[in-house]
Amino acid sequence: MIEDFFNLCVYILVVIGDVTGMGYQLANIVIFVFLQPFLILLFFHLWRRERYLNDTLHRKTIRRSLESWL
């Protein structure tokens, strides 16, 4: 089963390489050396940004709530 999955992945890379004209090896390098790390960094940045915005909004909500009590 694992070998079949591996062969499917290799086949997909071969097709991507043929369609784009890059070839299997260059498609492999582009996907796993450039695209994957870029996506990891992008999603990490978006996650951190969302946490920052959520924390800021939460603090403002707490501040308003405290001001209304006073």
PDB file of N, CA, C, O and CB in Angstrom:
ATOM      1  N   MET A   1       0.818  -1.190   0.000  1.00  0.00           N
ATOM      2  CA  MET A   1       0.000   0.000   0.000  1.00  0.00           C
ATOM      3  C   MET A   1       0.867   1.261   0.000  1.00  0.00           C
ATOM      4  O   MET A   1       0.585   2.202  -0.741  1.00  0.00           O
ATOM      5  CB  MET A   1      -0.933  -0.006   1.202  1.00  0.00           C
ATOM      6  N   ILE A   2       1.917   1.288   0.823  1.00  0.00           N
ATOM      7  CA  ILE A   2       2.805   2.449   0.870  1.00  0.00           C
ATOM      8  C   ILE A   2       3.541   2.601  -0.453  1.00  0.00           C
ATOM      9  O   ILE A   2       3.720   3.715  -0.944  1.00  0.00           O
ATOM     10  CB  ILE A   2       3.810   2.321   2.032  1.00  0.00           C
ATOM     11  N   GLU A   3       3.967   1.487  -1.026  1.00  0.00           N
ATOM     12  CA  GLU A   3       4.659   1.536  -2.313  1.00  0.00           C
ATOM     13  C   GLU A   3       3.737   2.068  -3.408  1.00  0.00           C
ATOM     14  O   GLU A   3       4.173   2.825  -4.275  1.00  0.00           O
ATOM     15  CB  GLU A   3       5.183   0.143  -2.692  1.00  0.00           C
ATOM     16  N   ASP A   4       2.475   1.678  -3.370  1.00  0.00           N
ATOM     17  CA  ASP A   4       1.516   2.179  -4.356  1.00  0.00           C
ATOM     18  C   ASP A   4       1.321   3.689  -4.209  1.00  0.00           C
ATOM     19  O   ASP A   4       1.250   4.409  -5.204  1.00  0.00           O
ATOM     20  CB  ASP A   4       0.166   1.453  -4.208  1.00  0.00           C
ATOM     21  N   PHE A   5       1.237   4.161  -2.967  1.00  0.00           N
ATOM     22  CA  PHE A   5       1.091   5.593  -2.722  1.00  0.00           C
ATOM     23  C   PHE A   5       2.327   6.353  -3.202  1.00  0.00           C
ATOM     24  O   PHE A   5       2.210   7.414  -3.816  1.00  0.00           O
ATOM     25  CB  PHE A   5       0.849   5.859  -1.228  1.00  0.00           C
ATOM     26  N   PHE A   6       3.502   5.811  -2.920  1.00  0.00           N
ATOM     27  CA  PHE A   6       4.741   6.430  -3.386  1.00  0.00           C
ATOM     28  C   PHE A   6       4.770   6.512  -4.908  1.00  0.00           C
ATOM     29  O   PHE A   6       5.106   7.552  -5.473  1.00  0.00           O
ATOM     30  CB  PHE A   6       5.955   5.647  -2.877  1.00  0.00           C
ATOM     31  N   ASN A   7       4.417   5.417  -5.566  1.00  0.00           N
ATOM     32  CA  ASN A   7       4.408   5.401  -7.029  1.00  0.00           C
ATOM     33  C   ASN A   7       3.399   6.399  -7.595  1.00  0.00           C
ATOM     34  O   ASN A   7       3.651   7.009  -8.634  1.00  0.00           O
ATOM     35  CB  ASN A   7       4.093   3.995  -7.540  1.00  0.00           C
ATOM     36  N   LEU A   8       2.268   6.569  -6.925  1.00  0.00           N
ATOM     37  CA  LEU A   8       1.292   7.569  -7.353  1.00  0.00           C
ATOM     38  C   LEU A   8       1.883   8.971  -7.240  1.00  0.00           C
ATOM     39  O   LEU A   8       1.721   9.788  -8.146  1.00  0.00           O
ATOM     40  CB  LEU A   8       0.003   7.462  -6.515  1.00  0.00           C
ATOM     41  N   CYS A   9       2.568   9.250  -6.131  1.00  0.00           N
ATOM     42  CA  CYS A   9       3.199  10.563  -5.943  1.00  0.00           C
ATOM     43  C   CYS A   9       4.264  10.823  -7.004  1.00  0.00           C
ATOM     44  O   CYS A   9       4.354  11.928  -7.540  1.00  0.00           O
ATOM     45  CB  CYS A   9       3.821  10.662  -4.544  1.00  0.00           C
ATOM     46  N   VAL A  10       5.061   9.818  -7.304  1.00  0.00           N
ATOM     47  CA  VAL A  10       6.086   9.961  -8.343  1.00  0.00           C
ATOM     48  C   VAL A  10       5.415  10.213  -9.690  1.00  0.00           C
ATOM     49  O   VAL A  10       5.866  11.058 -10.463  1.00  0.00           O
ATOM     50  CB  VAL A  10       6.989   8.695  -8.412  1.00  0.00           C
ATOM     51  N   TYR A  11       4.345   9.485  -9.966  1.00  0.00           N
ATOM     52  CA  TYR A  11       3.628   9.680 -11.228  1.00  0.00           C
ATOM     53  C   TYR A  11       3.088  11.108 -11.335  1.00  0.00           C
ATOM     54  O   TYR A  11       3.176  11.730 -12.394  1.00  0.00           O
ATOM     55  CB  TYR A  11       2.474   8.667 -11.351  1.00  0.00           C
ATOM     56  N   ILE A  12       2.531  11.625 -10.240  1.00  0.00           N
ATOM     57  CA  ILE A  12       2.015  12.999 -10.244  1.00  0.00           C
ATOM     58  C   ILE A  12       3.143  13.991 -10.504  1.00  0.00           C
ATOM     59  O   ILE A  12       2.960  14.944 -11.260  1.00  0.00           O
ATOM     60  CB  ILE A  12       1.318  13.323  -8.906  1.00  0.00           C
ATOM     61  N   LEU A  13       4.304  13.783  -9.891  1.00  0.00           N
ATOM     62  CA  LEU A  13       5.449  14.667 -10.145  1.00  0.00           C
ATOM     63  C   LEU A  13       5.914  14.575 -11.591  1.00  0.00           C
ATOM     64  O   LEU A  13       6.288  15.586 -12.184  1.00  0.00           O
ATOM     65  CB  LEU A  13       6.607  14.322  -9.207  1.00  0.00           C
ATOM     66  N   VAL A  14       5.894  13.372 -12.168  1.00  0.00           N
ATOM     67  CA  VAL A  14       6.281  13.204 -13.563  1.00  0.00           C
ATOM     68  C   VAL A  14       5.309  13.956 -14.459  1.00  0.00           C
ATOM     69  O   VAL A  14       5.731  14.624 -15.403  1.00  0.00           O
ATOM     70  CB  VAL A  14       6.326  11.708 -13.945  1.00  0.00           C
ATOM     71  N   VAL A  15       4.016  13.859 -14.178  1.00  0.00           N
ATOM     72  CA  VAL A  15       3.016  14.566 -14.986  1.00  0.00           C
ATOM     73  C   VAL A  15       3.194  16.074 -14.847  1.00  0.00           C
ATOM     74  O   VAL A  15       3.143  16.794 -15.844  1.00  0.00           O
ATOM     75  CB  VAL A  15       1.585  14.155 -14.567  1.00  0.00           C
ATOM     76  N   ILE A  16       3.400  16.558 -13.632  1.00  0.00           N
ATOM     77  CA  ILE A  16       3.639  17.996 -13.437  1.00  0.00           C
ATOM     78  C   ILE A  16       4.880  18.438 -14.213  1.00  0.00           C
ATOM     79  O   ILE A  16       4.871  19.484 -14.862  1.00  0.00           O
ATOM     80  CB  ILE A  16       3.804  18.324 -11.928  1.00  0.00           C
ATOM     81  N   GLY A  17       5.929  17.651 -14.145  1.00  0.00           N
ATOM     82  CA  GLY A  17       7.151  17.978 -14.872  1.00  0.00           C
ATOM     83  C   GLY A  17       6.945  17.980 -16.372  1.00  0.00           C
ATOM     84  O   GLY A  17       7.492  18.835 -17.069  1.00  0.00           O
ATOM     85  N   ASP A  18       6.157  17.029 -16.886  1.00  0.00           N
ATOM     86  CA  ASP A  18       5.894  16.978 -18.327  1.00  0.00           C
ATOM     87  C   ASP A  18       5.007  18.131 -18.785  1.00  0.00           C
ATOM     88  O   ASP A  18       5.247  18.727 -19.835  1.00  0.00           O
ATOM     89  CB  ASP A  18       5.244  15.652 -18.695  1.00  0.00           C
ATOM     90  N   VAL A  19       3.981  18.441 -17.994  1.00  0.00           N
ATOM     91  CA  VAL A  19       3.043  19.501 -18.381  1.00  0.00           C
ATOM     92  C   VAL A  19       3.729  20.867 -18.371  1.00  0.00           C
ATOM     93  O   VAL A  19       3.499  21.686 -19.260  1.00  0.00           O
ATOM     94  CB  VAL A  19       1.824  19.515 -17.437  1.00  0.00           C
ATOM     95  N   THR A  20       4.557  21.105 -17.382  1.00  0.00           N
ATOM     96  CA  THR A  20       5.218  22.410 -17.278  1.00  0.00           C
ATOM     97  C   THR A  20       6.510  22.484 -18.090  1.00  0.00           C
ATOM     98  O   THR A  20       7.044  23.570 -18.318  1.00  0.00           O
ATOM     99  CB  THR A  20       5.518  22.720 -15.828  1.00  0.00           C
ATOM    100  N   GLY A  21       6.998  21.345 -18.516  1.00  0.00           N
ATOM    101  CA  GLY A  21       8.244  21.324 -19.276  1.00  0.00           C
ATOM    102  C   GLY A  21       9.485  21.354 -18.399  1.00  0.00           C
ATOM    103  O   GLY A  21      10.597  21.478 -18.914  1.00  0.00           O
ATOM    104  N   MET A  22       9.322  21.243 -17.094  1.00  0.00           N
ATOM    105  CA  MET A  22      10.454  21.304 -16.180  1.00  0.00           C
ATOM    106  C   MET A  22      11.146  19.958 -16.027  1.00  0.00           C
ATOM    107  O   MET A  22      12.358  19.900 -15.817  1.00  0.00           O
ATOM    108  CB  MET A  22       9.999  21.798 -14.830  1.00  0.00           C
ATOM    109  N   GLY A  23      10.396  18.898 -16.131  1.00  0.00           N
ATOM    110  CA  GLY A  23      10.948  17.583 -15.844  1.00  0.00           C
ATOM    111  C   GLY A  23      10.689  17.202 -14.401  1.00  0.00           C
ATOM    112  O   GLY A  23      10.367  18.044 -13.563  1.00  0.00           O
ATOM    113  N   TYR A  24      10.837  15.911 -14.128  1.00  0.00           N
ATOM    114  CA  TYR A  24      10.537  15.370 -12.799  1.00  0.00           C
ATOM    115  C   TYR A  24      11.419  15.982 -11.717  1.00  0.00           C
ATOM    116  O   TYR A  24      10.916  16.406 -10.676  1.00  0.00           O
ATOM    117  CB  TYR A  24      10.705  13.859 -12.801  1.00  0.00           C
ATOM    118  N   GLN A  25      12.721  16.032 -11.950  1.00  0.00           N
ATOM    119  CA  GLN A  25      13.645  16.474 -10.905  1.00  0.00           C
ATOM    120  C   GLN A  25      13.464  17.943 -10.560  1.00  0.00           C
ATOM    121  O   GLN A  25      13.455  18.310  -9.385  1.00  0.00           O
ATOM    122  CB  GLN A  25      15.073  16.228 -11.335  1.00  0.00           C
ATOM    123  N   LEU A  26      13.320  18.792 -11.586  1.00  0.00           N
ATOM    124  CA  LEU A  26      13.131  20.217 -11.320  1.00  0.00           C
ATOM    125  C   LEU A  26      11.778  20.471 -10.656  1.00  0.00           C
ATOM    126  O   LEU A  26      11.681  21.326  -9.776  1.00  0.00           O
ATOM    127  CB  LEU A  26      13.243  21.025 -12.623  1.00  0.00           C
ATOM    128  N   ALA A  27      10.737  19.749 -11.059  1.00  0.00           N
ATOM    129  CA  ALA A  27       9.431  19.893 -10.407  1.00  0.00           C
ATOM    130  C   ALA A  27       9.540  19.497  -8.932  1.00  0.00           C
ATOM    131  O   ALA A  27       8.960  20.155  -8.068  1.00  0.00           O
ATOM    132  CB  ALA A  27       8.356  19.025 -11.126  1.00  0.00           C
ATOM    133  N   ASN A  28      10.269  18.445  -8.650  1.00  0.00           N
ATOM    134  CA  ASN A  28      10.477  17.992  -7.274  1.00  0.00           C
ATOM    135  C   ASN A  28      11.190  19.071  -6.458  1.00  0.00           C
ATOM    136  O   ASN A  28      10.796  19.354  -5.327  1.00  0.00           O
ATOM    137  CB  ASN A  28      11.291  16.678  -7.252  1.00  0.00           C
ATOM    138  N   ILE A  29      12.222  19.667  -7.018  1.00  0.00           N
ATOM    139  CA  ILE A  29      12.974  20.719  -6.329  1.00  0.00           C
ATOM    140  C   ILE A  29      12.095  21.941  -6.095  1.00  0.00           C
ATOM    141  O   ILE A  29      12.081  22.492  -4.994  1.00  0.00           O
ATOM    142  CB  ILE A  29      14.222  21.111  -7.138  1.00  0.00           C
ATOM    143  N   VAL A  30      11.368  22.367  -7.111  1.00  0.00           N
ATOM    144  CA  VAL A  30      10.521  23.558  -6.977  1.00  0.00           C
ATOM    145  C   VAL A  30       9.466  23.351  -5.893  1.00  0.00           C
ATOM    146  O   VAL A  30       9.220  24.246  -5.084  1.00  0.00           O
ATOM    147  CB  VAL A  30       9.840  23.894  -8.321  1.00  0.00           C
ATOM    148  N   ILE A  31       8.852  22.187  -5.876  1.00  0.00           N
ATOM    149  CA  ILE A  31       7.778  21.937  -4.910  1.00  0.00           C
ATOM    150  C   ILE A  31       8.326  21.808  -3.492  1.00  0.00           C
ATOM    151  O   ILE A  31       7.813  22.451  -2.576  1.00  0.00           O
ATOM    152  CB  ILE A  31       7.005  20.670  -5.288  1.00  0.00           C
ATOM    153  N   PHE A  32       9.349  20.996  -3.298  1.00  0.00           N
ATOM    154  CA  PHE A  32       9.774  20.656  -1.940  1.00  0.00           C
ATOM    155  C   PHE A  32      10.887  21.529  -1.377  1.00  0.00           C
ATOM    156  O   PHE A  32      11.119  21.518  -0.168  1.00  0.00           O
ATOM    157  CB  PHE A  32      10.217  19.248  -1.911  1.00  0.00           C
ATOM    158  N   VAL A  33      11.582  22.285  -2.223  1.00  0.00           N
ATOM    159  CA  VAL A  33      12.642  23.162  -1.714  1.00  0.00           C
ATOM    160  C   VAL A  33      12.166  24.606  -1.637  1.00  0.00           C
ATOM    161  O   VAL A  33      12.576  25.346  -0.743  1.00  0.00           O
ATOM    162  CB  VAL A  33      13.891  23.068  -2.603  1.00  0.00           C
ATOM    163  N   PHE A  34      11.303  25.015  -2.568  1.00  0.00           N
ATOM    164  CA  PHE A  34      10.855  26.410  -2.588  1.00  0.00           C
ATOM    165  C   PHE A  34       9.399  26.575  -2.165  1.00  0.00           C
ATOM    166  O   PHE A  34       9.113  27.362  -1.263  1.00  0.00           O
ATOM    167  CB  PHE A  34      11.043  26.985  -3.969  1.00  0.00           C
ATOM    168  N   LEU A  35       8.489  25.866  -2.782  1.00  0.00           N
ATOM    169  CA  LEU A  35       7.061  26.080  -2.539  1.00  0.00           C
ATOM    170  C   LEU A  35       6.639  25.660  -1.132  1.00  0.00           C
ATOM    171  O   LEU A  35       5.965  26.427  -0.444  1.00  0.00           O
ATOM    172  CB  LEU A  35       6.243  25.318  -3.565  1.00  0.00           C
ATOM    173  N   GLN A  36       7.010  24.482  -0.697  1.00  0.00           N
ATOM    174  CA  GLN A  36       6.595  24.005   0.625  1.00  0.00           C
ATOM    175  C   GLN A  36       7.121  24.892   1.758  1.00  0.00           C
ATOM    176  O   GLN A  36       6.332  25.287   2.616  1.00  0.00           O
ATOM    177  CB  GLN A  36       7.073  22.573   0.833  1.00  0.00           C
ATOM    178  N   PRO A  37       8.431  25.228   1.801  1.00  0.00           N
ATOM    179  CA  PRO A  37       8.890  26.129   2.876  1.00  0.00           C
ATOM    180  C   PRO A  37       8.225  27.507   2.822  1.00  0.00           C
ATOM    181  O   PRO A  37       7.935  28.099   3.862  1.00  0.00           O
ATOM    182  CB  PRO A  37      10.401  26.298   2.798  1.00  0.00           C
ATOM    183  N   PHE A  38       7.984  28.018   1.602  1.00  0.00           N
ATOM    184  CA  PHE A  38       7.303  29.306   1.477  1.00  0.00           C
ATOM    185  C   PHE A  38       5.897  29.227   2.082  1.00  0.00           C
ATOM    186  O   PHE A  38       5.485  30.127   2.813  1.00  0.00           O
ATOM    187  CB  PHE A  38       7.229  29.740  -0.007  1.00  0.00           C
ATOM    188  N   LEU A  39       5.167  28.161   1.781  1.00  0.00           N
ATOM    189  CA  LEU A  39       3.815  28.009   2.326  1.00  0.00           C
ATOM    190  C   LEU A  39       3.839  27.847   3.841  1.00  0.00           C
ATOM    191  O   LEU A  39       2.969  28.379   4.530  1.00  0.00           O
ATOM    192  CB  LEU A  39       3.117  26.809   1.685  1.00  0.00           C
ATOM    193  N   ILE A  40       4.808  27.128   4.362  1.00  0.00           N
ATOM    194  CA  ILE A  40       4.926  26.977   5.812  1.00  0.00           C
ATOM    195  C   ILE A  40       5.157  28.336   6.473  1.00  0.00           C
ATOM    196  O   ILE A  40       4.513  28.657   7.473  1.00  0.00           O
ATOM    197  CB  ILE A  40       6.074  26.007   6.164  1.00  0.00           C
ATOM    198  N   LEU A  41       6.062  29.127   5.927  1.00  0.00           N
ATOM    199  CA  LEU A  41       6.327  30.456   6.481  1.00  0.00           C
ATOM    200  C   LEU A  41       5.119  31.376   6.330  1.00  0.00           C
ATOM    201  O   LEU A  41       4.814  32.148   7.239  1.00  0.00           O
ATOM    202  CB  LEU A  41       7.545  31.080   5.800  1.00  0.00           C
ATOM    203  N   LEU A  42       4.433  31.302   5.198  1.00  0.00           N
ATOM    204  CA  LEU A  42       3.248  32.123   4.985  1.00  0.00           C
ATOM    205  C   LEU A  42       2.163  31.800   6.011  1.00  0.00           C
ATOM    206  O   LEU A  42       1.599  32.707   6.624  1.00  0.00           O
ATOM    207  CB  LEU A  42       2.712  31.920   3.567  1.00  0.00           C
ATOM    208  N   PHE A  43       1.869  30.516   6.201  1.00  0.00           N
ATOM    209  CA  PHE A  43       0.836  30.137   7.153  1.00  0.00           C
ATOM    210  C   PHE A  43       1.252  30.459   8.590  1.00  0.00           C
ATOM    211  O   PHE A  43       0.406  30.814   9.410  1.00  0.00           O
ATOM    212  CB  PHE A  43       0.519  28.652   7.019  1.00  0.00           C
ATOM    213  N   PHE A  44       2.530  30.341   8.902  1.00  0.00           N
ATOM    214  CA  PHE A  44       3.010  30.719  10.227  1.00  0.00           C
ATOM    215  C   PHE A  44       2.793  32.209  10.454  1.00  0.00           C
ATOM    216  O   PHE A  44       2.331  32.618  11.519  1.00  0.00           O
ATOM    217  CB  PHE A  44       4.501  30.359  10.393  1.00  0.00           C
ATOM    218  N   HIS A  45       3.126  33.023   9.449  1.00  0.00           N
ATOM    219  CA  HIS A  45       2.929  34.475   9.542  1.00  0.00           C
ATOM    220  C   HIS A  45       1.448  34.809   9.714  1.00  0.00           C
ATOM    221  O   HIS A  45       1.094  35.635  10.555  1.00  0.00           O
ATOM    222  CB  HIS A  45       3.490  35.180   8.287  1.00  0.00           C
ATOM    223  N   LEU A  46       0.588  34.180   8.931  1.00  0.00           N
ATOM    224  CA  LEU A  46      -0.847  34.449   9.030  1.00  0.00           C
ATOM    225  C   LEU A  46      -1.401  34.028  10.393  1.00  0.00           C
ATOM    226  O   LEU A  46      -2.258  34.709  10.957  1.00  0.00           O
ATOM    227  CB  LEU A  46      -1.601  33.723   7.911  1.00  0.00           C
ATOM    228  N   TRP A  47      -0.910  32.910  10.915  1.00  0.00           N
ATOM    229  CA  TRP A  47      -1.345  32.443  12.231  1.00  0.00           C
ATOM    230  C   TRP A  47      -0.934  33.433  13.307  1.00  0.00           C
ATOM    231  O   TRP A  47      -1.737  33.772  14.177  1.00  0.00           O
ATOM    232  CB  TRP A  47      -0.762  31.054  12.536  1.00  0.00           C
ATOM    233  N   ARG A  48       0.323  33.907  13.258  1.00  0.00           N
ATOM    234  CA  ARG A  48       0.806  34.874  14.250  1.00  0.00           C
ATOM    235  C   ARG A  48       0.033  36.188  14.156  1.00  0.00           C
ATOM    236  O   ARG A  48      -0.312  36.789  15.173  1.00  0.00           O
ATOM    237  CB  ARG A  48       2.310  35.134  14.060  1.00  0.00           C
ATOM    238  N   ARG A  49      -0.233  36.624  12.933  1.00  0.00           N
ATOM    239  CA  ARG A  49      -0.988  37.861  12.725  1.00  0.00           C
ATOM    240  C   ARG A  49      -2.391  37.732  13.310  1.00  0.00           C
ATOM    241  O   ARG A  49      -2.874  38.644  13.981  1.00  0.00           O
ATOM    242  CB  ARG A  49      -1.065  38.205  11.223  1.00  0.00           C
ATOM    243  N   GLU A  50      -3.036  36.608  13.059  1.00  0.00           N
ATOM    244  CA  GLU A  50      -4.380  36.385  13.574  1.00  0.00           C
ATOM    245  C   GLU A  50      -4.378  36.333  15.102  1.00  0.00           C
ATOM    246  O   GLU A  50      -5.285  36.871  15.736  1.00  0.00           O
ATOM    247  CB  GLU A  50      -4.961  35.090  12.999  1.00  0.00           C
ATOM    248  N   ARG A  51      -3.384  35.701  15.692  1.00  0.00           N
ATOM    249  CA  ARG A  51      -3.289  35.675  17.155  1.00  0.00           C
ATOM    250  C   ARG A  51      -3.106  37.080  17.714  1.00  0.00           C
ATOM    251  O   ARG A  51      -3.718  37.438  18.721  1.00  0.00           O
ATOM    252  CB  ARG A  51      -2.127  34.776  17.602  1.00  0.00           C
ATOM    253  N   TYR A  52      -2.259  37.878  17.058  1.00  0.00           N
ATOM    254  CA  TYR A  52      -2.036  39.251  17.508  1.00  0.00           C
ATOM    255  C   TYR A  52      -3.332  40.060  17.426  1.00  0.00           C
ATOM    256  O   TYR A  52      -3.689  40.764  18.370  1.00  0.00           O
ATOM    257  CB  TYR A  52      -0.930  39.923  16.666  1.00  0.00           C
ATOM    258  N   LEU A  53      -4.036  39.956  16.294  1.00  0.00           N
ATOM    259  CA  LEU A  53      -5.279  40.706  16.138  1.00  0.00           C
ATOM    260  C   LEU A  53      -6.341  40.231  17.124  1.00  0.00           C
ATOM    261  O   LEU A  53      -7.092  41.041  17.667  1.00  0.00           O
ATOM    262  CB  LEU A  53      -5.798  40.578  14.707  1.00  0.00           C
ATOM    263  N   ASN A  54      -6.406  38.946  17.353  1.00  0.00           N
ATOM    264  CA  ASN A  54      -7.379  38.406  18.300  1.00  0.00           C
ATOM    265  C   ASN A  54      -7.064  38.866  19.725  1.00  0.00           C
ATOM    266  O   ASN A  54      -7.972  39.229  20.472  1.00  0.00           O
ATOM    267  CB  ASN A  54      -7.400  36.871  18.230  1.00  0.00           C
ATOM    268  N   ASP A  55      -5.790  38.853  20.101  1.00  0.00           N
ATOM    269  CA  ASP A  55      -5.397  39.315  21.437  1.00  0.00           C
ATOM    270  C   ASP A  55      -5.704  40.799  21.614  1.00  0.00           C
ATOM    271  O   ASP A  55      -6.181  41.218  22.669  1.00  0.00           O
ATOM    272  CB  ASP A  55      -3.899  39.055  21.678  1.00  0.00           C
ATOM    273  N   THR A  56      -5.433  41.587  20.585  1.00  0.00           N
ATOM    274  CA  THR A  56      -5.705  43.018  20.636  1.00  0.00           C
ATOM    275  C   THR A  56      -7.195  43.273  20.790  1.00  0.00           C
ATOM    276  O   THR A  56      -7.609  44.095  21.608  1.00  0.00           O
ATOM    277  CB  THR A  56      -5.174  43.714  19.379  1.00  0.00           C
ATOM    278  N   LEU A  57      -7.992  42.578  20.013  1.00  0.00           N
ATOM    279  CA  LEU A  57      -9.445  42.729  20.108  1.00  0.00           C
ATOM    280  C   LEU A  57      -9.944  42.289  21.479  1.00  0.00           C
ATOM    281  O   LEU A  57     -10.822  42.928  22.058  1.00  0.00           O
ATOM    282  CB  LEU A  57     -10.145  41.920  19.004  1.00  0.00           C
ATOM    283  N   HIS A  58      -9.389  41.206  21.993  1.00  0.00           N
ATOM    284  CA  HIS A  58      -9.791  40.704  23.311  1.00  0.00           C
ATOM    285  C   HIS A  58      -9.462  41.723  24.399  1.00  0.00           C
ATOM    286  O   HIS A  58     -10.272  41.954  25.297  1.00  0.00           O
ATOM    287  CB  HIS A  58      -9.096  39.361  23.613  1.00  0.00           C
ATOM    288  N   ARG A  59      -8.282  42.331  24.326  1.00  0.00           N
ATOM    289  CA  ARG A  59      -7.911  43.337  25.315  1.00  0.00           C
ATOM    290  C   ARG A  59      -8.835  44.548  25.261  1.00  0.00           C
ATOM    291  O   ARG A  59      -9.226  45.079  26.300  1.00  0.00           O
ATOM    292  CB  ARG A  59      -6.472  43.775  25.102  1.00  0.00           C
ATOM    293  N   LYS A  60      -9.187  44.989  24.043  1.00  0.00           N
ATOM    294  CA  LYS A  60     -10.098  46.130  23.903  1.00  0.00           C
ATOM    295  C   LYS A  60     -11.471  45.799  24.472  1.00  0.00           C
ATOM    296  O   LYS A  60     -12.110  46.649  25.092  1.00  0.00           O
ATOM    297  CB  LYS A  60     -10.224  46.543  22.428  1.00  0.00           C
ATOM    298  N   THR A  61     -11.921  44.580  24.267  1.00  0.00           N
ATOM    299  CA  THR A  61     -13.216  44.163  24.791  1.00  0.00           C
ATOM    300  C   THR A  61     -13.200  44.148  26.303  1.00  0.00           C
ATOM    301  O   THR A  61     -14.156  44.595  26.937  1.00  0.00           O
ATOM    302  CB  THR A  61     -13.596  42.789  24.255  1.00  0.00           C
ATOM    303  N   ILE A  62     -12.145  43.647  26.883  1.00  0.00           N
ATOM    304  CA  ILE A  62     -12.023  43.621  28.348  1.00  0.00           C
ATOM    305  C   ILE A  62     -11.974  45.043  28.894  1.00  0.00           C
ATOM    306  O   ILE A  62     -12.613  45.349  29.900  1.00  0.00           O
ATOM    307  CB  ILE A  62     -10.758  42.834  28.784  1.00  0.00           C
ATOM    308  N   ARG A  63     -11.217  45.908  28.231  1.00  0.00           N
ATOM    309  CA  ARG A  63     -11.102  47.295  28.686  1.00  0.00           C
ATOM    310  C   ARG A  63     -12.471  47.980  28.664  1.00  0.00           C
ATOM    311  O   ARG A  63     -12.834  48.669  29.617  1.00  0.00           O
ATOM    312  CB  ARG A  63     -10.097  48.074  27.803  1.00  0.00           C
ATOM    313  N   ARG A  64     -13.230  47.792  27.580  1.00  0.00           N
ATOM    314  CA  ARG A  64     -14.564  48.395  27.498  1.00  0.00           C
ATOM    315  C   ARG A  64     -15.481  47.840  28.580  1.00  0.00           C
ATOM    316  O   ARG A  64     -16.267  48.569  29.185  1.00  0.00           O
ATOM    317  CB  ARG A  64     -15.179  48.154  26.112  1.00  0.00           C
ATOM    318  N   SER A  65     -15.369  46.575  28.803  1.00  0.00           N
ATOM    319  CA  SER A  65     -16.203  45.933  29.821  1.00  0.00           C
ATOM    320  C   SER A  65     -15.887  46.500  31.202  1.00  0.00           C
ATOM    321  O   SER A  65     -16.799  46.772  31.982  1.00  0.00           O
ATOM    322  CB  SER A  65     -15.996  44.404  29.810  1.00  0.00           C
ATOM    323  N   LEU A  66     -14.616  46.676  31.505  1.00  0.00           N
ATOM    324  CA  LEU A  66     -14.222  47.244  32.804  1.00  0.00           C
ATOM    325  C   LEU A  66     -14.657  48.691  32.922  1.00  0.00           C
ATOM    326  O   LEU A  66     -15.104  49.116  33.988  1.00  0.00           O
ATOM    327  CB  LEU A  66     -12.706  47.141  33.002  1.00  0.00           C
ATOM    328  N   GLU A  67     -14.536  49.454  31.849  1.00  0.00           N
ATOM    329  CA  GLU A  67     -14.952  50.860  31.897  1.00  0.00           C
ATOM    330  C   GLU A  67     -16.443  50.987  32.124  1.00  0.00           C
ATOM    331  O   GLU A  67     -16.887  51.915  32.799  1.00  0.00           O
ATOM    332  CB  GLU A  67     -14.564  51.576  30.611  1.00  0.00           C
ATOM    333  N   SER A  68     -17.221  50.074  31.573  1.00  0.00           N
ATOM    334  CA  SER A  68     -18.673  50.154  31.774  1.00  0.00           C
ATOM    335  C   SER A  68     -19.053  49.808  33.207  1.00  0.00           C
ATOM    336  O   SER A  68     -20.072  50.282  33.708  1.00  0.00           O
ATOM    337  CB  SER A  68     -19.400  49.219  30.802  1.00  0.00           C
ATOM    338  N   TRP A  69     -18.255  48.996  33.865  1.00  0.00           N
ATOM    339  CA  TRP A  69     -18.531  48.654  35.258  1.00  0.00           C
ATOM    340  C   TRP A  69     -18.189  49.806  36.199  1.00  0.00           C
ATOM    341  O   TRP A  69     -18.774  49.953  37.271  1.00  0.00           O
ATOM    342  CB  TRP A  69     -17.751  47.409  35.657  1.00  0.00           C
ATOM    343  N   LEU A  70     -17.228  50.613  35.768  1.00  0.00           N
ATOM    344  CA  LEU A  70     -16.794  51.711  36.660  1.00  0.00           C
ATOM    345  C   LEU A  70     -17.685  52.855  36.430  1.00  0.00           C
ATOM    346  O   LEU A  70     -17.524  53.899  37.061  1.00  0.00           O
ATOM    347  CB  LEU A  70     -15.324  52.121  36.430  1.00  0.00           C
TER     348      LEU A  70
END
